[in-house]
Amino acid sequence: MTVQSLIQQRIQTELAPQHLSVENESHMHRSEPGAESHFKLVVVSSQFTGLRLLARHQKINALLADLLAGPVHALALHTYTPEEWLARQGAPKTPSCVSKVGIR
């Protein structure tokens, strides 16, 4: 099972999200081809209602602790309640860490 699949499965099982996006952004960093080290998660769950941003992130970090200690180097988290998601209409775009100029 891929790291991306493990992340999706755990979030689905534990948070029952109304919306979940798990994007492997390793290619945007100085990673080997096929790497699974950098991810962007967009999670919309009613379980975030009443929780501050830090508590939401802690909840996800606890679910993925073993992956964060191993293959996952970076995890961009965008966590919303269903109401926040409806008002926002999407997550922010991730800037690339690798510039097109000077890559060797």
C-alpha positions as CSV (number, residue, x, y, z in Angstrom):
1,M,0.0,0.0,0.0
2,T,1.4,3.5,-0.9
3,V,1.9,6.2,1.7
4,Q,-0.8,8.2,0.0
5,S,-3.3,5.4,0.3
6,L,-2.4,4.9,4.0
7,I,-3.0,8.6,4.7
8,Q,-6.3,8.5,2.9
9,Q,-7.5,5.4,4.6
10,R,-6.7,6.6,8.1
11,I,-8.3,10.0,7.6
12,Q,-11.4,8.4,6.1
13,T,-11.7,5.9,8.9
14,E,-11.1,8.3,11.8
15,L,-12.5,11.6,10.7
16,A,-15.3,10.6,8.3
17,P,-14.6,13.7,6.1
18,Q,-17.2,15.3,3.8
19,H,-14.3,16.2,1.6
20,L,-10.7,14.8,1.5
21,S,-7.9,15.5,-0.9
22,V,-4.5,14.0,-0.4
23,E,-2.0,15.3,-2.9
24,N,1.5,13.9,-3.3
25,E,3.6,17.1,-3.8
26,S,7.0,15.4,-3.6
27,H,7.7,16.3,-7.3
28,M,7.6,20.0,-6.3
29,H,10.6,19.4,-4.0
30,R,14.0,18.0,-4.5
31,S,12.9,14.4,-4.2
32,E,13.7,11.3,-6.0
33,P,11.2,10.3,-8.8
34,G,8.3,8.4,-7.3
35,A,9.0,9.7,-3.8
36,E,6.2,10.0,-1.3
37,S,7.6,12.5,1.2
38,H,5.6,15.7,0.8
39,F,1.8,15.8,1.0
40,K,-0.9,18.4,1.0
41,L,-4.1,17.4,2.9
42,V,-7.4,19.2,2.6
43,V,-9.8,17.7,5.2
44,V,-13.4,18.9,5.7
45,S,-14.9,17.2,8.7
46,S,-17.7,18.0,11.2
47,Q,-15.3,16.6,13.9
48,F,-13.4,19.9,13.6
49,T,-16.4,21.9,14.8
50,G,-15.4,23.8,18.0
51,L,-11.7,22.9,17.6
52,R,-9.0,25.5,17.1
53,L,-6.6,25.1,14.2
54,L,-3.8,23.7,16.4
55,A,-6.2,21.0,17.8
56,R,-7.2,20.0,14.3
57,H,-3.6,19.6,13.2
58,Q,-2.7,17.7,16.4
59,K,-5.6,15.3,15.7
60,I,-4.2,14.6,12.2
61,N,-0.6,14.4,13.3
62,A,-1.6,11.8,15.9
63,L,-3.3,9.7,13.2
64,L,-0.2,9.8,11.0
65,A,2.5,9.9,13.7
66,D,4.3,6.8,12.4
67,L,4.4,8.1,8.9
68,L,5.7,11.5,10.0
69,A,8.4,9.7,11.9
70,G,9.3,7.8,8.7
71,P,8.7,8.4,5.1
72,V,6.7,11.7,5.3
73,H,9.0,14.7,5.5
74,A,6.4,17.5,5.1
75,L,2.6,17.7,5.5
76,A,0.7,20.8,4.6
77,L,-2.7,20.7,6.4
78,H,-5.8,22.6,5.4
79,T,-8.5,21.7,7.9
80,Y,-12.1,23.0,7.7
81,T,-15.5,22.5,9.1
82,P,-18.2,21.9,6.5
83,E,-19.4,25.5,7.1
84,E,-15.9,27.0,6.7
85,W,-15.4,25.0,3.5
86,L,-18.6,26.2,2.0
87,A,-17.7,29.8,2.7
88,R,-14.1,29.4,1.5
89,Q,-14.8,27.4,-1.7
90,G,-11.4,25.7,-1.9
91,A,-8.0,25.4,-0.4
92,P,-5.0,27.6,-1.1
93,K,-2.5,26.6,-3.9
94,T,0.9,25.3,-2.8
95,P,3.9,27.2,-4.2
96,S,6.7,25.2,-5.7
97,C,9.9,24.9,-3.6
98,V,12.0,24.0,-6.7
99,S,12.7,26.9,-9.0
100,K,12.9,26.3,-12.7
101,V,16.2,28.2,-12.9
102,G,19.4,26.7,-11.5
103,I,18.2,23.1,-11.0
104,R,21.1,20.7,-11.4
